[in-house]
Amino acid sequence: MARNYFITGGAGFIGSNYVARLLERGENVTVYDNLSRAGAPRNLKWLQETFGETSFRLVIGDVRDAAQVTASAREADVIVHLAGQVAVTTSVIRPREDFEINALGTFNVLEAARLNERKPIILYASTNKVYGGMEDVEVVERETRWEYKNLPFGAPETQPLDFHSPYGCSKGTGDQYVRDYYRIYGIPTVVFRQSCIYGPRQFGVEDQGWVAWFVIAAVLGRPITIYGDGKQIRDLLHVYDLCDAYDAAIARIETVKGEVFNLGGGPQNTMSIWTEFGPKLEKLLGRQIPVSWGDWRPGDQKVFVADTRKAQQMLGWRPRFDVDSGVGQLFDWVTSNRHLFA
């Protein structure tokens, strides 16, 4: 029997990929999005052209509008909360806007769920930025990368929270509210502290979505600036693998409600943002890529690798895409969709 899914940010990168999956299997979907990000109208058009304009319900709305969120989510059985202000740099420049979208917006979604008699499942897209710079964790410098000295499996969910930057604070506020709405109100919630998500339909820009941004800039010949030393390590997780985790959490909600999961590619899918990623991209492109260099940005972690063992154990989940195949797929998508980036 089809469920009613309410996807905030449903026209975004992650949202449009998950909405497509839901529509393919015949679920009832409401896309709730204010279409403010540049890629959102393009993703919305793709969904409409692929599945038909009547295949899903579209609500052009803002998570800051509590009344509209509550009214729009009244029939929801599952809420996947993806809408948000996504850039650390933007949060530093406009902290109030960042707070209102990420902290207050998440509160509005939670209240909509509390007022919904169906007691919908809520999945929340949090971030590894809730752990801050992780200055207490020792790292070592190698030739092309930084590495954790004593965390061979990556950072666990027990890593102390240390909200750093307005973005870290606003997302962390949402993260903790989502956890507590299970404890206090019994709403079945799951928090995913997501690492570096990448894949098709990602219209990355310089301050958010670095994997896609580097691929897009390289293919179109746009200038690339590397902040820091380029040895920063991230674990890359393909968006299809992320969607698998969402499905697994919904299927196992009775055992995972109230839980928090670190979700990334794990130690087997790590890459430094330029000293290792750059040569890989140059090989795909067939030429050298000129770059300029800038200072480290606030809150930038030298290393973040998610320990995904809890997700593997409780969700029965593990990534299917390795970095080479996933980045190759993204490169092919960007190359064959140049017109979308004009």
C-alpha positions in Angstrom: 0.0 0.0 0.0 1.4 3.4 -1.0 2.4 5.8 1.7 2.2 9.6 1.7 5.7 11.1 1.6 6.3 14.7 2.4 9.7 15.8 1.1 10.9 19.3 2.2 13.5 20.5 -0.3 12.1 17.9 -2.7 13.4 19.8 -5.8 17.0 19.9 -4.4 19.8 17.6 -5.2 19.1 14.9 -2.6 15.4 15.6 -2.7 14.9 15.1 -6.4 16.8 11.9 -6.4 14.7 10.5 -3.6 11.5 11.8 -5.1 12.3 10.0 -8.3 12.9 6.8 -6.4 9.6 7.1 -4.6 7.6 7.8 -7.8 9.2 4.9 -9.5 7.8 2.6 -6.9 4.3 4.2 -6.8 4.4 6.2 -3.6 2.3 9.3 -3.0 4.6 12.2 -2.9 4.3 15.9 -1.9 7.3 18.0 -2.9 7.6 21.1 -0.6 10.2 23.6 -1.9 10.5 27.3 -2.2 12.6 26.8 -5.4 15.1 29.4 -4.2 18.3 27.4 -5.2 19.4 27.7 -8.8 19.2 23.9 -9.5 15.7 23.5 -8.0 13.6 24.6 -11.0 15.8 22.4 -13.3 15.3 19.4 -11.0 11.6 20.1 -10.8 11.3 20.3 -14.6 13.2 17.0 -14.8 10.8 15.3 -12.4 7.7 16.7 -14.2 9.1 15.7 -17.6 10.1 12.2 -16.4 7.1 11.2 -14.4 4.4 13.7 -15.5 3.2 16.9 -13.8 0.4 15.1 -12.0 2.6 12.3 -10.7 3.2 14.2 -7.5 1.8 17.1 -5.5 3.9 20.3 -5.6 3.7 22.9 -2.8 5.8 26.0 -3.4 6.4 26.9 0.2 9.0 27.9 2.7 9.8 25.9 5.9 9.9 29.3 7.8 6.1 29.4 7.2 4.8 27.3 10.1 1.2 27.5 9.1 1.9 26.4 5.5 4.1 23.5 6.6 1.5 22.3 9.0 -1.3 22.5 6.5 0.8 20.9 3.7 2.0 18.0 5.9 -1.4 17.1 7.3 -1.7 13.8 5.4 2.0 12.7 5.6 3.0 9.3 6.8 6.7 10.0 6.3 8.4 13.3 6.3 11.9 13.6 4.9 13.3 17.0 6.0 15.9 18.0 3.5 15.2 21.7 3.1 17.9 24.0 4.5 20.4 26.7 4.1 23.4 24.6 3.1 26.6 26.8 3.1 28.9 27.6 6.0 30.0 30.8 4.2 26.5 32.0 3.7 25.7 31.4 7.4 28.7 33.6 8.4 27.4 36.4 6.2 23.7 36.0 7.0 23.4 34.2 10.4 19.8 35.3 11.1 18.6 33.9 7.8 20.6 30.7 8.4 19.0 30.3 11.9 15.5 30.9 10.6 15.7 28.4 7.8 17.7 25.6 9.6 16.7 25.9 13.2 13.3 27.5 13.1 12.4 25.7 9.9 13.2 22.3 11.4 11.2 23.2 14.5 8.2 24.1 12.3 8.5 20.7 10.6 8.6 18.9 13.9 5.6 20.8 15.1 3.7 19.9 11.9 4.4 16.3 12.8 3.4 16.6 16.4 0.0 18.1 15.3 -0.5 15.4 12.7 -2.7 12.5 14.0 -0.8 10.1 11.8 2.4 10.5 13.9 4.6 10.5 10.8 8.1 9.1 10.6 10.6 12.0 10.3 14.1 11.6 8.7 16.3 14.6 9.2 19.3 15.4 7.1 21.9 16.7 9.6 25.6 17.2 8.9 29.0 16.2 10.1 29.5 19.9 10.9 27.8 19.3 14.3 31.2 17.9 15.4 32.9 21.1 14.7 36.6 21.2 13.8 37.3 18.1 16.0 40.4 19.8 17.4 40.6 17.2 20.1 41.1 14.4 17.6 44.7 13.9 16.6 45.5 13.9 12.9 48.7 13.1 11.0 49.9 14.5 7.7 50.7 12.2 4.8 52.1 13.1 1.4 48.6 13.7 -0.2 46.2 13.7 2.8 45.5 14.2 6.4 44.4 11.1 8.4 43.0 10.4 11.9 45.8 9.0 14.0 43.6 6.8 16.2 40.2 6.4 14.5 40.7 3.6 11.9 36.9 3.3 11.3 36.2 7.0 11.3 34.3 9.3 13.7 31.6 7.6 15.7 28.2 9.0 16.8 29.7 9.3 20.3 32.2 12.0 19.1 31.4 15.1 21.2 29.2 17.7 19.6 30.9 21.0 19.0 28.8 23.3 16.9 31.2 25.6 14.9 30.0 28.3 12.6 26.4 29.6 12.5 25.6 26.8 10.1 26.9 24.2 12.5 24.8 25.8 15.3 21.6 26.0 13.2 21.9 22.4 11.9 22.9 21.1 15.3 19.9 22.8 16.9 17.7 21.0 14.4 19.6 17.7 15.0 19.0 17.9 18.8 15.3 19.0 18.4 14.6 16.0 16.1 16.2 13.6 18.6 14.2 15.1 21.5 10.8 15.0 19.7 11.1 11.2 19.8 12.0 11.2 23.5 9.4 13.7 24.6 6.5 13.2 22.1 7.2 9.7 20.8 7.4 10.9 17.2 9.5 8.3 15.3 12.5 10.3 14.2 15.9 9.4 12.8 18.8 11.8 12.4 21.4 11.3 9.7 24.7 13.2 10.2 25.6 13.2 6.6 29.1 13.5 5.2 30.0 14.4 1.6 27.0 13.4 -0.6 27.5 13.6 -4.3 25.9 12.4 -7.5 23.8 13.3 -10.5 21.4 16.3 -10.3 23.9 18.1 -8.0 24.3 21.7 -9.1 27.3 22.3 -6.8 28.7 25.8 -6.2 31.9 26.9 -4.7 30.8 27.0 -1.1 28.6 23.8 -1.1 28.8 20.5 -2.9 32.5 20.6 -3.7 32.7 17.3 -5.6 30.1 18.5 -8.1 31.4 22.0 -8.2 34.9 20.8 -9.1 33.6 18.6 -11.8 31.3 21.3 -13.3 34.0 23.9 -13.1 36.6 21.6 -14.8 34.2 20.6 -17.6 33.1 24.2 -18.3 36.6 25.8 -17.8 35.5 27.9 -14.8 38.1 29.0 -12.2 38.7 26.8 -9.2 40.0 27.9 -5.8 41.3 25.5 -3.3 40.9 26.7 0.3 43.5 25.3 2.8 46.2 22.9 1.6 44.0 20.6 -0.5 44.8 17.6 1.7 41.6 17.7 3.6 40.0 14.3 3.6 36.3 13.5 3.2 34.5 10.3 2.8 32.3 10.4 -0.3 28.8 8.9 -0.3 26.8 8.5 -3.5 23.3 9.9 -3.3 21.8 6.6 -4.4 23.5 4.9 -1.3 22.0 7.7 0.9 18.6 7.0 -0.5 19.1 3.3 0.4 19.8 4.3 4.0 16.6 6.4 4.1 14.6 3.4 2.8 16.3 1.1 5.3 15.4 3.5 8.2 11.8 3.7 7.2 11.5 -0.1 6.8 13.1 -0.6 10.3 11.6 2.4 12.0 10.4 0.4 15.1 14.0 -0.5 15.9 15.8 2.6 14.9 13.4 5.4 16.0 15.2 8.0 18.1 18.6 7.0 16.7 21.4 9.1 15.2 23.6 7.7 12.4 26.8 9.0 11.0 26.4 8.5 7.3 29.2 8.8 4.7 31.3 6.6 2.4 33.4 5.4 5.3 37.1 4.7 5.4 37.0 2.8 2.1 35.7 5.8 0.1 37.9 8.6 1.3 39.6 11.2 -0.9 41.5 14.4 -0.3 39.7 17.4 -1.9 42.4 18.3 -4.3 45.8 16.5 -4.0 44.0 13.2 -4.7 40.7 14.4 -6.4 42.5 16.8 -8.7 44.6 14.1 -10.5 41.5 11.9 -10.8 39.5 14.7 -12.4 42.4 15.6 -14.7 42.5 12.0 -15.9 38.8 12.1 -16.7 39.1 15.4 -18.4 42.2 14.6 -20.3 44.1 17.7 -19.4 45.6 19.7 -16.5 43.3 21.9 -14.4 44.7 25.3 -13.3 43.7 26.3 -9.7 44.3 29.1 -7.3 44.7 28.8 -3.6 43.1 30.5 -0.6 43.2 30.5 3.2 41.5 27.8 5.3 37.8 28.5 5.8 36.2 28.7 9.3 35.2 25.3 10.7 36.8 23.4 7.9 37.9 19.9 9.2 41.2 18.6 8.1 39.6 15.2 8.2 36.1 13.9 8.4 35.4 10.3 7.9 32.2 8.8 9.2 32.3 5.6 11.2 29.3 3.8 9.5 29.4 0.6 11.6 26.2 1.6 13.5 24.3 2.1 10.3 25.6 -1.2 8.9 24.5 -3.0 12.0 21.1 -1.4 12.7 20.1 -0.6 9.1 21.7 -3.5 7.3 23.2 -0.9 5.0 26.5 -0.3 3.3 27.5 1.8 0.3 27.4 0.2 -3.1 29.2 2.9 -5.1 33.0 3.2 -4.8 34.6 6.6 -5.4 35.9 5.8 -8.9 32.6 4.5 -10.3 30.6 7.2 -8.5 32.7 10.2 -9.6 32.9 8.7 -13.1 29.1 8.6 -13.3 28.9 12.2 -12.0 31.5 13.3 -14.6 29.5 11.7 -17.4 26.3 13.3 -16.2 27.8 16.8 -16.1 29.4 16.3 -19.5 26.2 15.2 -21.1 24.1 17.9 -19.5 26.3 21.0 -20.1 23.2 22.9 -21.2 21.9 22.8 -17.6 24.9 24.8 -16.4 24.8 27.7 -18.9 
